[in-house]
Amino acid sequence: MSQLEVLNKSLDQPILEALKLPELGELSLDEKPQELVCLLCPEEFPPDGVDQLLKHLLTQHNFVIADVPLIADINKYIRYWKNKFLETPLTAYCTSMQADVSKKDCDEVAEVREFSLLSDIVPEDRMLRHQLQTDRLEHVLKVHELENNSTKFSRSCLFCKMVFDRHASLFDHMAFGHNFSVGQPANLVFVNKFLDILQEKLDTLICLYCEKTFKSRDVLKEHMRKKSHKKLNPQNKYYDEFYLVNYLEFGKNWEDLSREPGGEEDEITSGFDVEKDENYDWSDWKDNVGRTICLFCPANYAENKDLFQHMVEIHGFNFQKIREDDGLDFYQQVKMINYIRRCVHLNTCIGCGTLFSDRSSMLQHLSWSDHYSPPEKEWNQPQFYFPTYENDNLLHCLEEDDDGKGANPVIVPEQVGLDVSDSILQDEGFRKSLMKRSNHKH
């Protein structure tokens, strides 16, 4: 039995029936932080006590962790290595180094001490850091999607009593109605927490830009108006948590990305822009035109190139390489995507056609079997012209994303010269009969 027959047999409903991509389910936006625990002893620290933990490791255990700010989830990182060190000695993963240690308030060198350094030079540490970054990005994207689709949002403006049921409408109102901009609403995440922080600052009479405290609300309002402080300070790292761009690439924030060669600083920003003058131009705001969803998991992206990169890094599926190697034209790409969507919906391997009881088993099979090249005889079928999911934005963006490399060009054949002298339309009587039939129908 061919793979196509397996698909048709596995589906109770007709193969051409359009499905709907699943909505994101309930997701906890505020996870309860866990206590930090020392890697080398039972001592615990509060969730925000990272500095205390690092000081403890340094002074009590002569232990140093490199590049801590680049670790996406320090708690999970610590717990992973704590479990490791219960079974394995530090020397298996840590580098030893010696350093001069001085007494406090004394320039004289007291002693030379040996420290253990844990860093991403160790492949396992590097893989752990990347996995934590990927997990955090996936979580942030799910939160972002949930917030955008939420029907429970209800907040009043920070500067007036108007209430809004969509956070995008609220931020637009504050931008255009009160000249207070935090950037494009589509770039924001953890919105309620963000608004709570801004509201608390205003309630305690703190300027949102310079962080100074004032005697009364009227004085604060006048200060923010005169000093043009009705904005956020982009150099304040505290706000980076609320902008998607700061989660996209391992170890980099918006400033790092904007400094890269070829980077366009006006395209990659912290998410909020500093107003240059009173006539600040809002024409560069971009609408949220819909996101494309991964073929194998719920991850979604605004740009196809980001989605394709995700599928390569997370799932090992290189759609662009397959497209270029096989020279797929636009319609062939459509058929392949609809075929893969159908297979994944049915928990069926896209390469060998094996049917699994659940999605995770199927994905696990794909990862070790490397069956990411679907056979052409299975996907290149007319029924896959029809979308598996009627709201699949990936299909709408294929033509825009295609740069022409490797794709088969659409060739329009030259028109053959036709001799119309013998055409029946040359008969005047026949033409009049057609006109009579047409008038009779009307």
Residue pairs with C-beta under 8 A, 6 or more apart in sequence:
1 9
2 353
2 377
2 378
3 348
3 352
3 353
3 375
3 378
4 377
4 378
4 381
6 348
6 353
6 355
7 15
7 342
7 343
7 346
7 348
7 353
8 15
10 346
10 348
10 355
11 342
11 346
15 342
15 383
16 383
16 386
18 386
18 387
18 388
18 389
18 390
19 345
19 388
19 389
19 390
20 389
20 390
20 391
21 293
21 389
21 391
21 392
22 298
23 149
24 142
24 145
24 146
24 149
24 298
26 146
27 142
27 143
27 146
29 143
29 146
29 147
29 190
29 192
29 193
30 193
33 47
33 48
33 75
34 47
34 75
35 44
35 45
35 46
35 47
36 44
36 45
36 46
36 47
36 49
36 50
36 53
36 74
36 75
36 78
37 43
37 44
37 45
37 78
37 79
37 82
38 44
38 45
38 53
38 56
38 57
38 61
38 78
38 82
39 57
39 61
39 63
39 78
39 81
39 82
39 85
40 57
40 61
40 63
40 82
40 85
41 60
41 61
43 56
45 52
45 53
45 56
46 52
47 75
50 68
50 74
53 78
54 65
54 68
57 63
57 64
57 65
58 64
58 115
61 116
62 113
62 114
62 115
62 116
63 90
63 94
63 115
63 116
63 118
64 115
64 116
64 117
64 118
65 71
65 118
65 119
66 117
66 118
66 119
66 120
67 119
67 120
67 251
68 74
70 129
70 250
70 251
71 77
71 129
71 132
72 129
72 132
72 133
72 135
72 136
73 132
73 135
73 136
76 132
77 128
77 129
77 132
80 128
81 93
81 118
84 93
90 116
91 116
93 118
93 122
93 124
93 125
94 116
94 117
94 118
95 116
95 117
95 119
95 121
96 114
96 115
96 116
96 117
97 114
97 115
97 117
98 112
98 113
98 114
98 115
99 112
99 113
99 115
100 109
100 111
100 112
101 109
101 110
101 111
101 112
101 113
102 108
102 109
102 110
103 110
118 125
119 125
120 126
120 129
129 250
130 250
133 250
133 251
134 313
134 314
136 247
137 247
137 248
138 299
140 189
140 244
140 247
141 244
141 299
141 300
141 301
142 298
143 189
143 190
144 189
144 244
145 291
145 300
147 153
147 167
147 189
147 190
147 191
148 168
148 186
148 288
151 165
153 164
153 165
153 166
153 167
153 191
153 192
154 163
154 164
154 165
155 163
155 164
155 167
155 170
155 192
155 195
156 162
156 163
156 164
157 163
157 164
157 170
157 173
157 174
157 177
157 178
158 174
158 178
158 180
158 195
158 198
158 199
158 202
159 174
159 177
159 178
159 180
160 177
160 178
162 173
164 170
164 173
167 185
167 188
167 191
167 195
168 185
168 186
170 195
171 182
171 185
171 188
172 185
174 180
174 181
174 182
175 181
175 182
175 282
176 282
178 230
179 230
179 275
180 230
180 231
181 231
181 272
181 273
181 275
181 280
182 188
182 194
182 231
182 232
182 271
182 272
183 243
183 269
183 270
183 271
183 272
183 273
184 271
184 285
184 286
186 286
186 287
186 288
186 302
187 243
187 244
187 245
187 271
188 194
188 242
188 243
188 244
188 271
189 242
189 243
189 244
189 247
190 241
190 242
191 242
193 242
194 239
194 242
198 208
201 207
201 208
202 208
202 217
202 220
204 213
205 213
205 214
205 215
205 216
205 217
205 219
205 220
206 212
206 213
206 214
206 220
207 213
207 214
207 220
207 223
207 224
207 229
208 224
208 229
208 230
208 231
208 232
209 224
209 227
209 229
209 230
209 231
209 232
209 233
210 227
210 229
210 233
211 233
211 236
212 223
214 220
214 223
223 229
224 230
228 275
231 272
231 274
231 275
232 239
232 272
233 239
234 269
234 270
234 272
234 273
234 274
237 253
239 270
239 272
240 246
240 253
240 254
240 270
242 271
243 254
243 270
243 271
243 272
244 271
245 253
245 254
245 257
245 268
245 269
245 270
245 271
246 253
246 254
246 270
248 257
249 256
249 257
253 270
254 268
254 269
254 270
254 271
255 270
257 263
257 268
258 264
258 265
258 268
258 269
266 284
273 280
288 302
289 302
290 393
290 396
291 300
291 301
291 302
291 393
292 300
292 301
292 302
292 303
292 304
292 307
292 393
292 394
292 397
293 299
293 300
293 307
293 392
293 393
293 394
294 300
294 307
294 310
294 311
294 314
294 315
295 311
295 315
295 317
295 319
295 337
295 340
295 341
295 344
295 394
296 311
296 315
296 317
296 344
296 363
296 366
297 314
297 315
297 363
299 307
299 310
299 314
300 307
301 307
301 310
304 394
304 397
304 398
304 400
304 401
305 401
307 394
308 318
308 319
308 320
311 317
311 318
311 319
312 318
315 363
315 366
315 367
315 372
316 366
316 367
316 370
316 372
317 372
318 372
322 328
322 336
322 373
323 333
323 402
323 406
323 407
324 405
324 406
324 407
325 406
326 332
326 376
326 406
327 406
327 407
327 408
328 336
328 406
328 407
328 408
329 407
329 408
329 409
329 410
330 398
330 399
330 402
330 407
330 410
331 385
332 380
332 408
333 398
333 402
334 384
334 385
334 395
334 398
335 379
335 380
335 381
335 384
335 385
336 374
336 379
336 380
336 384
337 392
337 394
337 395
337 398
338 384
338 385
338 386
338 387
338 388
338 392
338 395
339 350
339 374
339 378
339 379
339 381
339 384
340 350
340 374
340 379
341 388
341 389
341 392
342 384
342 388
343 349
343 350
343 374
344 350
344 359
344 362
345 388
346 355
347 355
347 356
347 357
347 358
347 359
347 361
347 362
348 354
348 355
348 356
348 362
349 356
349 362
349 365
349 366
349 369
349 371
350 366
350 371
350 372
350 374
351 366
351 369
351 371
351 372
351 373
351 374
351 375
352 369
352 371
353 378
354 365
356 362
356 365
365 371
366 372
387 395
420 426
424 430
425 431
